[in-house]
Every structure is written in structure tokens, then in C-alpha cells.
Amino acid sequence: MIERIEKVFSEVTGRDDLNFTEKTRLDKNFEFTSLSFIQLICGLEDEFDVDIPNSMVKKIKTVGDIVKFLEKNI
């Protein structure tokens, strides 16, 4: 699952040098603009065929938060 998430991050950020864990914080390790963060969420929704509600989007702080949500909802 992490590999698929990393693929989406790579597509959004344009970086191929990503190497993260579930503890990786989005606010400290990535400089997302509001638009690029929305692109990330949309990319994750497309990749995993899931809808991520706005209430969850506000809670996403780490890659682990994404993993936990996806494990429960796919």
C-alpha cells in the first residue's frame, strides 16, 4: 500500500526521490500548497477508488493517517 501512496505523492510533487514511512509528516516533509494538497487527495481517491470525506482530509497529518483510512475503507 505504501508503494501506491508513494506513487501518488510522486505524481503530485514531481519528485522521484521519495522514501517515506507511516510516520512521515505531510506538513514537515512536503511543501504542499492548498491546490497540490487537493491534487494529492484526488490522486489517492483515484488510485484507491475511494472517496475521502472533507472531515477526514482535515485530520490527515501523516502518511500513517492515510494508510489507516485506506485500510478501513477499501
C-alpha positions as CSV (number, residue, x, y, z in Angstrom):
1,M,0.0,0.0,0.0
2,I,2.8,2.4,0.9
3,E,4.2,2.0,-2.6
4,R,0.9,3.0,-4.2
5,I,0.7,6.0,-1.9
6,E,4.3,6.9,-2.7
7,K,3.4,6.7,-6.4
8,V,0.6,9.3,-6.0
9,F,2.9,11.6,-3.9
10,S,5.5,11.3,-6.7
11,E,3.0,12.3,-9.4
12,V,1.8,15.3,-7.4
13,T,5.2,16.5,-6.2
14,G,7.1,15.6,-9.4
15,R,9.7,14.0,-7.1
16,D,11.1,10.5,-7.7
17,D,13.3,10.5,-4.6
18,L,10.5,9.9,-2.1
19,N,11.2,7.4,0.6
20,F,8.8,7.7,3.5
21,T,7.2,5.7,6.3
22,E,3.9,5.9,8.0
23,K,5.4,8.3,10.5
24,T,6.3,10.8,7.7
25,R,4.5,14.1,8.4
26,L,3.0,15.9,5.5
27,D,3.5,19.4,6.9
28,K,7.2,18.9,7.7
29,N,8.3,16.8,4.8
30,F,6.3,18.3,1.9
31,E,5.5,21.8,0.9
32,F,2.0,21.4,-0.3
33,T,0.0,24.3,-1.5
34,S,-3.7,24.1,-1.0
35,L,-4.0,23.2,-4.6
36,S,-1.3,20.5,-4.6
37,F,-2.9,19.0,-1.4
38,I,-6.2,18.8,-3.2
39,Q,-4.4,17.1,-6.1
40,L,-2.9,14.6,-3.6
41,I,-6.3,13.8,-2.2
42,C,-7.9,13.4,-5.6
43,G,-4.9,11.2,-6.7
44,L,-5.4,9.0,-3.7
45,E,-9.1,8.8,-4.4
46,D,-8.4,7.8,-8.0
47,E,-5.7,5.3,-7.2
48,F,-7.7,3.5,-4.5
49,D,-11.2,4.1,-5.8
50,V,-12.4,5.6,-2.6
51,D,-14.0,8.9,-1.5
52,I,-12.1,10.7,1.2
53,P,-14.6,13.0,3.1
54,N,-13.7,16.5,4.0
55,S,-13.9,15.7,7.7
56,M,-11.1,13.1,7.1
57,V,-9.0,15.4,4.9
58,K,-8.7,17.8,7.8
59,K,-7.3,15.0,10.0
60,I,-4.6,13.8,7.7
61,K,-1.2,14.7,9.2
62,T,0.9,11.7,8.4
63,V,1.3,9.0,5.8
64,G,0.1,6.7,8.5
65,D,-3.2,8.6,8.7
66,I,-3.7,7.9,5.0
67,V,-2.8,4.2,5.4
68,K,-5.2,3.8,8.3
69,F,-8.1,5.4,6.4
70,L,-7.5,3.4,3.3
71,E,-7.2,0.1,5.3
72,K,-10.6,0.8,6.8
73,N,-12.3,2.0,3.6
74,I,-11.0,-0.1,0.7
